[in-house]
Amino acid sequence: MIEVQNIAHTFLIGKKGAEQPIHVLKAISFTIKPKEIVAIVGKSGSGKSTLLQVMAGFMKADTGSVKINGKETTGLNEAEHAAFRLTNFGFVFQNFQLMPGLTAAENIELPLKLQGIPASERKSRVEALMQRIGLAEVAAHYPNELSGGQQQRVSIGRALITNPPIILADEPTGSLDSETEQEILQLIADLNKAFGITFVIITHDDEVASFAHRRLKMHDGQLKEEA
Amino acid sequence: MLLKDQLDFVKQHIVKNKMRVFMTILAATIGCAFLIVLASVGFGLQQTVKNEILSDEAVTRIQLYDDSLTKERAASLKDEDNVKAVVQKTHLPMALKSELDDREAHSEGKFYDMTAFQKVNGKLAQGSYPKAADEIVVGYHYAQRLMNEADQEAYNEKVEAANKKQENYMGEDEGFKGNIVGQTVTLTVENDEEQQVVKPFKVVGILQAPSYEWMIDNQVIFSDKAINFFAGLQPDPFPSEYIIHMDSMENVKPLLTKLKKEGLGVYSVIEQMDQINVFFAVFKAGLLFVGTIAVLIASIGIFNTMTMAVTERTREIGVLKAIGASPKLIQRLFLMESAFIGIVGTVIAVIISYVISVTVNFALPIVLEMATGEDIGEREMIFSAIPWQLVVIASAISIGVAMISGWRPARKATKIDVIQALRQEV
């Protein structure tokens, strides 16, 4: 369960001494239930990515609170946030954000390394997951040897490997063609169904949003539930 | 993250940037090797001076020259801890002329209690210690110094010729060539007041050769019973001192301190060693300081390498932070990399330094000998010595500086903003 209460954030832009305030988030509140796929939609600059960053703990909001599965995360320091992310979140990014020097399998394995899981257990878990998401054939390939769809699958694999209850996806299909986009969305739907993972998808694409159980629309720093 | 995985992570990045890391290790190696080799000169020279002093038997001796020393205290000296023997040495404070047929020599004379003297002096080169009052033991070069007029002339010419060539001639070709042991020599002692004693003495033994090749020993050692032959000669009594022989060098200082506290006039070569050690401690500290500057210059290379590594990997660091890597872990990974550079650089530097040190000690005497014509090798000079303490100090400085150089870039890595990092182009 994700509970966001009265989140507000203002950026100051412009030259020092003559900064202009941009109220990017204005007292936003919403709740996302477990196992939901929720799409946060909105135009560029509407504040949807900022909202995701606040939820993930990448940045601190000026006011408000975020509770993840009952745990208040707003007051955590950087190290506590990192530890919290490692066990509670998976991340999928628009441009995949894979490590170029690691193979597909090694990229997926990375969060398990951070968790201090022994190599033998990591190997079996990575193999099983790669099989599940259709990447077994490309396990030893480096990111630059993979197609965009395969790279995003690796990115999803990396997000899934620690069995997090929530996956935050920022424009997960933004760099993909429509056919691959459909494949990825189908994979997300399958994983949600199979593992009961909550997906929060940031997108400006209505087609992507249509896959979600619920749509929240960001407009001018405010959030509205859409039918 | 398990340590093995952390090491793998560091290794992967080192391999990826091997040329840059290699150059940085090279800089660290040169800096550290310079530090060690420079300081090794200080250690080497100190070792040379120390060896020079230690090769003299005097290091286990304490000289006690004090008129205020009572007979009772003198007698009790042998009961002090770790004392091997106490020998009273009485000097013959005037010229001593030896004559054998047409040959004569001038020497120093000393009187000893022969039992104690034998105990500390050990084996003679030839013959035995005096048993009777009119028997003497002579220095190793005594016979060589017994010259007639022809010998003296030849000797003078050879010395002059040797001096011109900047060489040393000790008179090996001249002197009495027979066996001096068993010969009876006439000794003449004369003081400033023209008092004179002339008496024949039988040579019964020859002392061992002195420690140094350049030393000439033509002294005459009398038994203390022989003092009676010189009774009436001024000054009366002859000046004397006590030589306390300790069982080891380590035990010299405690007794020396104790005797000083008693207000007695004492001397030991060990005191000189203390002064030498202080001098060399300051000298070595100076060399270490200069060497450390080289290490500091090398550290600029490490700082640059690590800063570039952090800048290049900003996106990777951002991803790591996003998926849950703690700032401490990120800092540790970069510190491990700079420590790796420091440790590898130091290990190679230590090996190179040993090679340089051995080469210098082997080659420099040959080079100097060729350049100056002097036989440096015979003096057993150590130009460079690398004791384990120097390795420890230099390693600590080198690795420490490498770690400090890497610390700031590592801190910078922890401060990378995840959002900014993820926005970087792949």
Chai-1 contact restraints between the chains, C-beta under 6 A:
chainA,res_idxA,chainB,res_idxB,connection_type,confidence,min_distance_angstrom,max_distance_angstrom,comment,restraint_id
A,Q53,B,I419,contact,1.0,0.0,6.0,A-B,restraint_1
A,F58,B,V418,contact,1.0,0.0,6.0,A-B,restraint_2
A,F58,B,I419,contact,1.0,0.0,6.0,A-B,restraint_3
A,E78,B,P327,contact,1.0,0.0,6.0,A-B,restraint_4
A,A79,B,S326,contact,1.0,0.0,6.0,A-B,restraint_5
A,A79,B,P327,contact,1.0,0.0,6.0,A-B,restraint_6
A,A82,B,G324,contact,1.0,0.0,6.0,A-B,restraint_7
A,A82,B,S326,contact,1.0,0.0,6.0,A-B,restraint_8
A,R85,B,G324,contact,1.0,0.0,6.0,A-B,restraint_9
A,L86,B,G324,contact,1.0,0.0,6.0,A-B,restraint_10
A,F91,B,A322,contact,1.0,0.0,6.0,A-B,restraint_11
A,Q97,B,V319,contact,1.0,0.0,6.0,A-B,restraint_12
A,M99,B,E316,contact,1.0,0.0,6.0,A-B,restraint_13
A,P111,B,I323,contact,1.0,0.0,6.0,A-B,restraint_14
A,K113,B,M1,contact,1.0,0.0,6.0,A-B,restraint_15
A,K113,B,D5,contact,1.0,0.0,6.0,A-B,restraint_16
A,L114,B,M1,contact,1.0,0.0,6.0,A-B,restraint_17
A,L114,B,G324,contact,1.0,0.0,6.0,A-B,restraint_18
A,L114,B,A325,contact,1.0,0.0,6.0,A-B,restraint_19
A,G116,B,M1,contact,1.0,0.0,6.0,A-B,restraint_20
A,G116,B,L2,contact,1.0,0.0,6.0,A-B,restraint_21
